[in-house]
Amino acid sequence: MTSPNPSAPPSEATLILDAPAIERALKRIAHEIIERNPQLTRVALIGVPSRGILLAQRLATHIKNFGEVAVATGVVDVAMHRDDIHIRSQMPAVRATQLPAKLEEKTLIMVDDVLFSGRTCRAAMDAITSFGRPARIQLAVLVDRGHRELPIRADYVGKNLPTAYAQRVYVRLQEVDATEGVWLEKI
């Protein structure tokens, strides 16, 4: 049975992270980013649509509060760089990519909600490198559910959540979903 609100997780899904737990995870990731990147002025948080953009903005706020440095944020659209585009029934929505100037001097931290196969991350790196060559690319995710199909590992993880293929992870954020949390559902 599906929820009447399409942005709400199904009623039979199990809550994994509530809103305060998401904020604690993001604050921890922000501290880790500050520790691993001593030159914060050269860091940019690049969100992968759609919820990765919101998470990048939240991380930027936490970094400014803790590290007293305003880091740039941006967006990387992966729609035309996905390796499954030829088998999709509909063309994905294309969004504008917004990256900082002079990529060669920047550490870009890609931010996404869930890391699963690694294919979205690979598409994001392809999209970024079509604009230039950053000094470094790192990856921050709210949830790492495993099942990698590519040799990709997140540098910053809010929650490691071992899952089965027959499960689905729902991330909902207040700004777009009118609810907040991470849920796990058996399909």
Residue pairs with C-beta under 8 A, 6 or more apart in sequence:
1 10
1 11
1 12
2 10
3 9
3 10
3 11
5 178
7 172
7 176
7 177
7 178
7 179
8 172
8 177
8 179
9 170
9 172
9 181
9 183
9 185
10 170
10 183
10 185
12 185
12 186
13 170
13 183
13 184
13 185
14 183
14 184
14 185
15 181
15 182
15 183
16 143
16 159
16 161
16 169
16 181
16 182
16 183
16 184
17 25
17 142
17 143
17 158
17 159
17 181
17 182
18 180
18 181
19 174
19 180
19 181
21 159
22 142
22 158
22 173
22 180
22 181
22 182
25 142
25 158
25 159
26 55
26 58
26 59
26 62
26 142
26 158
27 62
27 66
28 158
29 59
29 140
29 156
29 157
29 158
30 59
30 62
30 63
30 66
30 67
31 66
32 156
33 43
33 59
33 63
33 109
33 140
33 156
34 40
34 63
34 66
34 67
36 138
36 155
37 43
37 107
39 107
40 63
40 67
40 69
40 71
41 69
41 71
42 105
42 106
42 107
42 135
43 63
43 71
43 72
43 106
43 107
43 108
43 109
44 71
44 72
44 73
44 74
44 99
44 100
44 106
44 107
44 108
44 109
45 56
45 57
45 59
45 60
45 63
45 71
45 72
45 73
45 74
45 109
45 111
45 140
46 56
46 73
46 74
46 75
46 76
46 99
46 108
46 109
46 110
46 111
46 124
46 128
47 53
47 54
47 55
47 56
47 57
47 73
47 74
47 75
47 76
47 110
47 111
47 112
48 76
48 78
48 110
48 111
48 112
48 120
48 121
48 124
49 75
49 77
49 78
49 95
50 176
51 112
51 113
51 171
51 173
51 176
52 110
52 111
52 112
52 113
53 73
53 75
53 111
54 173
54 175
54 176
55 111
55 112
55 113
55 140
55 142
55 173
56 73
56 74
56 109
56 111
57 73
59 111
59 140
60 70
60 71
60 72
60 73
63 69
63 71
64 70
64 71
72 100
74 97
74 98
74 99
74 100
75 95
75 96
75 97
75 98
76 97
76 99
76 110
76 124
76 127
76 128
77 94
77 95
77 96
77 97
77 127
78 120
78 123
78 124
78 126
78 127
79 85
79 91
79 92
79 93
79 94
79 95
80 92
80 94
80 127
81 123
81 124
81 126
81 127
81 130
82 92
82 119
82 120
82 123
83 119
83 122
83 123
84 119
85 91
85 92
97 127
97 131
99 108
99 128
99 131
99 132
100 106
100 108
103 128
103 131
103 132
103 133
103 134
103 135
104 132
104 133
104 134
104 135
105 135
106 134
106 135
107 134
107 135
107 136
107 137
107 138
108 128
108 134
108 136
108 137
108 138
109 137
109 138
109 139
109 140
109 155
109 156
110 121
110 124
110 125
110 128
110 137
110 138
110 139
110 140
111 140
111 141
112 120
112 121
112 124
112 139
112 140
112 141
112 142
113 141
113 142
113 143
113 171
114 141
114 142
114 143
114 144
114 145
114 169
114 171
115 121
115 139
115 141
115 143
115 144
115 145
115 152
115 154
115 157
116 145
116 146
116 147
116 148
116 169
117 147
117 148
117 149
117 150
118 148
118 149
118 150
118 151
118 152
119 149
119 150
121 139
121 150
121 152
122 150
122 152
125 137
128 134
128 137
138 155
138 156
139 152
139 153
139 154
139 155
139 156
140 154
140 155
140 156
140 157
141 154
141 156
141 157
141 158
142 158
142 159
142 171
142 182
143 157
143 158
143 159
143 161
143 169
143 171
143 182
144 154
144 157
144 159
144 160
144 161
145 161
145 162
145 163
145 167
145 169
146 160
146 161
146 162
146 163
147 163
147 165
159 182
161 169
161 182
161 184
163 169
163 184
164 186
166 186
166 187
167 184
167 185
167 186
167 187
168 184
168 185
168 187
169 182
169 183
169 184
170 182
170 183
170 184
170 185
171 182
172 179
172 180
172 181
172 182
172 183
173 180
174 180
